[in-house]
Amino acid sequence: MGLGGKIALGCGGLVVLLVVLGLGMMGSYNGLNSLSQAVDAQWGQVENVYQRRSDLVPNLVATVKGAAAFEKDTFTAVTEARAKVGQVSTGGKAPGSPEAMANFQKAQEGLGSALSGLLVVVEKYPDLKATQNFRDLQAQLEGTENRIAVERMRFNQAAQAFNTRRNSFPTVMLVGFFGDRFRERAYFKAQPGADVAPKVAF
């Protein structure tokens, strides 16, 4: 084989190598993009159920207020917590950093805590607990809390799938070329003390 043939063979091999690398990069990018979209879609579900809970709050407060007019501090706490939730916006996408996720989660936990306080107040008013309207709202709230738990779990699963692909070889070598577009996704974490069984008193 002459020199020209060797050069042509070397160039052909280089072209094949570049095509294989290009296809590999394209496949990694497309796979990450698909998983990233799945995380954001699941985040939309999380926001949806949290919004449902937030929408129930005014009706619940109005129902309780009629029977428990003297519990002003409790109503104020619920209203303020709901307002804080409204101030934490993610722009429809999953939080891009652990800090943003922590801020979102802190606001939601504040509302959850305030609602728990409201339901404790209700225990002092048996007539209120007996009304159909209150029972319906309480059932809706309990159902929403269950949905929140399910959607948070699904979000964590989607984030884990994305993070696993992102941090696998050779994809991990490519993510730096795309800046923050394929940043590692944060997870929902349990509240401090969640590992201790709560004491329930009736």
C-alpha positions in Angstrom: 0.0 0.0 0.0 1.4 3.4 -1.0 1.7 6.5 1.1 -1.5 8.0 -0.4 -3.5 4.8 0.5 -2.2 4.9 4.1 -3.2 8.6 4.4 -6.6 7.9 3.0 -7.1 5.0 5.4 -6.0 7.1 8.3 -8.3 9.9 7.3 -11.2 7.5 6.9 -10.5 6.0 10.4 -10.5 9.5 11.8 -13.8 10.4 10.1 -15.4 7.2 11.5 -14.1 8.0 15.0 -15.4 11.5 14.8 -18.8 10.3 13.6 -19.0 7.7 16.5 -18.0 10.4 19.0 -20.6 12.8 17.6 -23.3 10.2 17.7 -22.4 9.4 21.3 -22.6 13.0 22.3 -25.9 13.5 20.5 -27.3 10.4 22.2 -26.1 11.6 25.6 -27.5 15.1 25.1 -30.9 13.8 23.9 -31.1 11.3 26.8 -30.3 14.0 29.4 -32.7 16.4 27.7 -35.5 13.8 27.9 -34.8 13.0 31.6 -34.6 16.7 32.4 -38.0 17.3 30.8 -39.4 14.3 32.8 -38.1 16.0 36.0 -39.8 19.3 35.1 -43.0 17.6 34.2 -43.0 15.8 37.5 -42.3 19.1 39.3 -45.4 20.4 37.6 -47.4 17.7 39.4 -45.8 18.5 42.7 -46.7 22.2 42.3 -50.2 21.2 41.2 -50.9 19.3 44.5 -49.3 22.0 46.6 -51.5 24.6 44.8 -54.6 22.4 45.6 -53.7 22.5 49.3 -53.2 26.3 49.1 -56.6 26.7 47.4 -58.3 24.8 50.2 -56.9 27.1 52.9 -59.3 30.1 52.5 -62.4 27.8 52.6 -61.0 26.0 55.6 -60.2 29.2 57.5 -63.6 30.7 56.7 -65.4 27.6 57.9 -63.4 27.5 61.2 -63.5 31.3 61.7 -67.3 31.2 61.9 -67.2 28.8 64.9 -63.9 29.9 66.5 -63.9 33.6 66.3 -61.4 34.0 69.2 -58.6 32.1 67.6 -57.1 35.1 65.8 -53.4 34.1 66.2 -54.0 30.8 64.5 -55.8 32.4 61.6 -53.0 35.0 61.2 -50.4 32.2 61.2 -52.2 30.3 58.5 -52.7 33.4 56.4 -49.0 34.4 56.7 -47.8 30.9 55.9 -50.0 30.8 52.8 -48.6 34.2 51.7 -45.0 32.9 52.1 -45.8 29.9 49.9 -47.1 32.3 47.2 -43.8 34.3 47.3 -41.6 31.2 46.6 -41.8 30.9 42.8 -39.9 28.3 40.8 -41.1 29.6 37.4 -42.7 26.3 36.6 -39.4 24.4 36.6 -37.9 22.2 39.3 -35.6 24.3 41.6 -32.1 24.5 40.1 -30.2 24.2 43.3 -30.4 22.6 46.7 -30.8 26.1 48.3 -33.8 26.9 46.0 -35.3 23.5 46.9 -34.8 24.1 50.6 -36.5 27.5 50.4 -39.5 26.0 48.6 -39.7 23.1 51.0 -39.4 25.4 54.0 -42.3 27.6 52.9 -44.5 24.5 52.3 -43.6 23.0 55.6 -44.5 26.3 57.3 -48.0 26.1 55.7 -48.3 22.5 56.7 -47.4 23.4 60.3 -49.9 26.3 60.4 -52.6 24.0 59.1 -51.8 21.4 61.8 -52.2 24.2 64.3 -55.6 25.1 62.9 -56.8 21.5 63.1 -55.7 21.4 66.7 -57.8 24.4 67.4 -60.8 22.7 65.9 -60.6 20.0 68.6 -61.9 22.6 71.0 -65.1 23.0 69.0 -67.0 19.7 68.7 -69.9 21.5 66.9 -67.6 22.6 64.2 -66.2 19.1 63.7 -69.7 17.8 63.3 -70.6 20.1 60.4 -70.6 18.5 56.9 -68.8 21.4 55.3 -65.8 21.1 57.7 -65.7 17.3 57.4 -65.6 17.6 53.6 -62.8 20.2 53.7 -60.8 18.1 56.2 -61.2 15.0 53.9 -60.1 17.0 50.9 -57.1 18.3 52.9 -56.1 14.8 54.0 -56.4 13.5 50.4 -54.2 16.4 49.2 -51.6 15.6 51.8 -51.5 12.0 50.6 -51.1 13.2 47.0 -48.3 15.6 48.0 -46.4 12.6 49.5 -46.9 10.5 46.3 -45.9 13.3 43.9 -42.8 14.2 46.0 -41.8 10.5 45.8 -42.3 10.5 42.0 -40.3 13.7 41.7 -37.4 12.2 43.7 -37.5 9.1 41.4 -37.4 11.3 38.3 -34.5 13.4 39.8 -32.6 10.2 40.7 -33.0 8.9 37.1 -31.6 12.2 35.7 -28.8 12.4 38.2 -27.8 8.8 37.6 -27.5 9.3 33.9 -25.8 12.7 34.3 -23.1 11.3 36.6 -22.5 8.1 34.5 -19.6 7.7 32.2 -19.2 9.1 29.5 -22.1 11.5 30.0 -20.4 13.1 33.1 -17.5 14.2 30.8 -19.9 16.0 28.5 -22.2 17.9 30.9 -19.6 20.6 31.5 -20.0 21.7 27.8 -23.6 22.7 28.4 -23.1 25.0 31.4 -26.0 24.9 34.0 -28.4 23.3 31.5 -27.8 19.8 33.0 -27.1 20.7 36.6 -27.6 18.0 39.1 -31.2 18.0 40.5 -32.0 18.5 44.1 -34.3 16.1 46.0 -37.1 16.6 48.5 -35.8 15.7 52.0 -37.7 14.6 55.1 -38.4 17.3 57.7 -36.0 17.2 60.7 -37.4 14.8 63.2 -39.5 12.9 60.7 -37.7 9.7 61.8 -39.4 10.0 65.2 -43.0 8.7 65.4 -45.4 11.6 66.3 -47.4 11.5 69.5 -51.1 11.6 68.7 -53.5 12.7 71.4 -57.3 12.8 71.1 
